[in-house]
Amino acid sequence: MDKQAFTILEMLQGISIARSIYTAAKLGIADLLRDGPKSIKELAQATKAHELLLYRLLRALASVDIFSEVEEGTFAHTPLSTTLRTDVPNSMYYWSLLFGDTWLWRPWEELDYSVQTGKKAFDHCHGTSIFKYLAEHPEEGKTFDRGMTSLSQLSNGPIATSYDFSSFSTLADIGGGHGSLLMTILQLYPTLKGILFDRPPVIEGARQHIEESLKERCELVAGNFFEAVPTGADVYLIKYCIHNWDDEHAIKILKVCRQAMKPTSKMLIVDAVIFPQTMNNPFNSFNKYFDLLMLVIPSGKERTASQFAELYEASGFKLERIIDTGSPVSIIEGIPV
């Protein structure tokens, strides 16, 4: 068989693999295998699934090293499937539920619509923007928040250790979700105080996630970053937010931050950076496909170094440096001018 044609066939199976991972996560298969191998009969009974069809699902996943068929009809964990457990560090369980959920899946079906029109496939499918949709569908909103937290946790450690926060007194995490990154940084820098800022429903959800030992050092503030953010912090950090927006809205967010800052404050955008292909960055392919996700849902984009420099210049900053974190995101440092 033609090797190139078969390679394309394999790549097109990506849709099947993604949906299979989602289904296994939704059924809780990984947690059921926590204590060791189980037969397909046991798994089917525990999940109330059709035994033969569940077998076919797990057999397919095992072919890509997600679960292992240790003997016929009996499955166990592999290093990949272990990440789908809910009780492990860097769990991909909630991200799998988010990425495969029907409401998020539908816009991918309209990728051609976005490419041809430049408009949001999400709005085209659902008749409203993603953030309005999530506000009107609280269960999907919880899935989104948990999924983003799980994705965020993958890079929290690398971010916290790649930048020196020791000279700052107060860090404002703008659009910080449930505060997983802020908590990681505060644990590493015991004299630092933090401000967690996000939309009111997100901040309400964050209250139950703040560790007891850090509550005295962390202030929770609700608001809208298009209108105002907390003033006077030494460093402002905004992770996985700027990429959600087109340049006009991104500049508006940064200008609001600029107005709240002291002359000596630093601005840190934490997002993917699209590097030239010649740099052979290990995360470049991942980030370029994440860029397509930004196209179909919030109509944002991942940016190059020069595009971040242009955003900073348009909003009252100068790009000082870009710091590689050894993860899909970089720290793009700006200083007020």
N, C-alpha and C positions, 0 to 999 in steps of 0.2 A: 504493500500500500504506500502511496505517496506520503513521505514523512512530513512535509509541510502541511498537507491537507489534514493529516491526523493530528498534528499539533494544534491546528485551529479547532478541530473537533473537541480536543481535550479542553482547550480554553473556554469554549462555549458551554462546557459542563459546569463552569463556575456558578451559574445560576442554580443548578441542581444541588451543588455542594452547599452553597449558602443556605438554601431553603432546608436542606437536610439537617444542617447544624442547628438551625433555629428550631426545627421540630423536635430534635433530641433534647435541646435545652428546655423547651416548653414542657416536655414530658418528664423532665427531671431525671433522665437516665444517669447522668454523671454522679449525682448524689446517691442514687440507688446502688451504684457500684463502689461506693466509698470504702466499704469493708472487704471487698474482694469480688471475684467473679460470680456471675449469676447466670442461670439458664434463661433462655428466651421466654420460657413458660413463666418463670418467676417475675421477669420484667414486664411481661404482658399483663399478668394479674395485678401487679402493683400500679401500673399506669392505666389499666382498663383499656388496653389497646388490643387490636387484632393480632394474634400471635404470629401468624405467617407474614403479615405485612410489616409488623415491627421488625421481624427478622430481616426482611429485605432492606429496610432502612438502615439497620445497624451493620449489615453485611456491606452495604455500599460505603458507609462511613469508614468502616475498617479498612477498606481498600485504599484510603488516603490517610491511614494511620490515626484516625480518630476512632478510638476503641479498638480492641483486638479480639478476634474470634479465637480463643485459646484452644478450644475444641469445638466440634460441630454443634452449633446451637448454644454455645456458652461464651459470654463476652466479659472482658475485663478492661481495665484502663490502660491507656498509653500516656506518655508525657503530654501529648496534645489534648486528649480528652479530659485529662485531669484539670485543665484550665477551665472546663465547663462546670466544675463543682462550685457550689456557692460559698464554701468555707475555706478557700485557699487564697493566698495573696495573689494579686493581679488576676483575679477571676474574670473570665470573659462571659460569664453566664448572662449578666444583665445587658451587655453589649449585644450578645447574640439575640436576645429577646427583642431588643430595640431594632437592630438591623434587619431582622426578618419579619417584623410585624407588618401586617397588611397595609396599614395607613402610611408607613414609611416606604413600603415596597412599591406601591402604586406609582409614585413619581418616576421611578426608574423606567417604568414601562413607557413613559412619555419623554424620555431623553431626547428623542428626535425633535419633539415639539420645542424644547428649550434651545437646542442647537440651531433650529431653523428660525425661531422667532426672537430669541434672546430673553424670553419671559420665563417665569418660574413654573416649572412643571407641577410643583406642589399646589400652587394656587389654582392652576388649571384643573387639577384632579379634584381638589377639595373645596374650591370656591372661596378660600380664605387663606391668609398667611399661616405659616407654621406656628407662630407664637399665639395667634388668636385661636387657632385650632386646639392647641394644647390647653389654653385657658378654658375652652368650652368642653374639653374631654379630659377630666382629671385623671382617669386611669392611664390614658396614654401619656399624660403629663408626668405621672410617676415613673412610667417605663422610660421616658426620655431622660429624666433627671438621674435615675439609677444607671442607665446606660452611659450617659456622659460622665458620671462619676467613675464608673469602672474604666472607661477609656482614659480618663484623666490620671487615674492612679498609676498607669503604666509609666508615665513620664514624671510623676511628682518627685521621686527621689533624684533622678538625673538633673531636674531643674534646680532643686534645692541645693545640690552639691556643686553645680556648675557656676553659680554666681555667689559672690561674697556679699551677704546682707549684714555683716557685722558692724558696719559704720552707720547703720540706720536705726532710728528709734521706733518709727511707725511705718508699717507696710499696709497699703490699701489694695485689697484684691477686688478689682472691679469686674462684675459679672462672674463672681467666684463660685457660683453654684452652692453646693453643700459644704464647701470649705475644705475639701480634701487636700488641695495644694497648700493652702494657707496653714493648715494644721501641720503638714509635713515641715514647712519652713520654720514655724514657731517652735517645734520640737527641737530642731537643729540649732536654733538661735534663742536661747532662754531669756535674753534681755529684750528681745524684740516684741513690740505690741502690734496687733493686727486689727484691721477693719475689713469685715466681709460685707460686700455690697452687691445686691442683686434685686430682682423683681420681688414684690411683696410675697407672693405665694412660694417662691423659692426660698426666701429667708425664713418663712415659717417652717418649711420643711427642714431647713438647715439646723434649726434649734436643737433637734434631737440627735444631730450628728456631731456636734461640738463636744470634744472630750472634756470631762469634768475638770481635769487638771489645767486646761487651757482657757476656761471660760473667763477668768479674771483678766486675761491678756487679749481677749478677742471681743471686739464690739461688732454687733450685727446691725446693719443699716439697710432699710428697704428704700427703693427709689427707681428712677428711670435714668439710665446713663445718657440719654439724649437731652436731659434737662439739667441735671446737677449730680455731682458726686461729692463725697466727703472732702473737706478742705484740709490743707496743712500737713498731709503725710509726707514722709521723706522719700518714699518710693511708691509709684503706682504701677500695679501689675495687671495686665488684662490678657487672659489666656483663652484661646479657642473662642474668641468673640469677634475680633476684627475680621476674621475670614468669613464670617456670616454675612457681611455687608458689602455693597458696592462702594466705590471710592467716595462718593458723596456722603453716604451715611458714616463710613469709617472716619472720614475727616471730621465730621460733626462730633462723633464720640471723643476723638482725640482732642478737639478744641475744648470740649467741656472739661476734660481732664486737665488740660493746660491752664484753664481759668482757675481751677481749684488748687493748683500746685504752688509751692514756694519756688523762688528763683533757683534754689539749689537742689530741688527734687529731681529724681530720675523717673523716666517712663520706660517700662518694660512691656513690650508686646511679646507674648509667647504664642507662636504659631509656626506652622510649617513654612519653610522657605524652599521655593523651587530653584534648585541649583542647575547650572549648565550640565548637560549630559556628560561632558568631558570630565567633570569632577567625580563621577562614579560614586555619588553619595548612596549609601545602602538603602535609604528611605525614599529616594526620589520617585520610584515607580509607585509606591504606596501613596505618597503625597499627591501625585498627579491624578490618581483615581479618586482620592479624597476631594480633589479639586472639582471633579465631575459631580460628586455628591453635593458640593456647595452650589453647583450650577442648577441642579434640579430642585433643590429644596429652598434654601434662603436666598438664592440668586447672588451669592457671594463668590469668593474665589481664594485660592492659595496664590501667594505673590512671590515674585523674585526679589532679590536684594535691592535692585534699583527701584522697584515699585514701592517697597517699604520706605526707601529714602524719599520718594516723591510724596507719599502720605505724610511723613514727618514734616517735610518742608512746607506743605500746604496747611499744616495745623499748628505751626509755631515751634517746631522742634528741629533738631539736627540729628541725623543718624550717627551715633558714636561708634558702635561696633555690633557685630552679630556673633553670638556665642553658640557653638555647637554643644548640645547636651548629650549626644550619643543616643538620642531617641528621635522619633519623627519630628519633634518640634525644636525650634531654636529660640534663643532669647535675643530679641532685637531691641537694643538699648538706645534710647533717645534722651537728649538733654534739651531743656528749654532755651530758646534764643529770643 
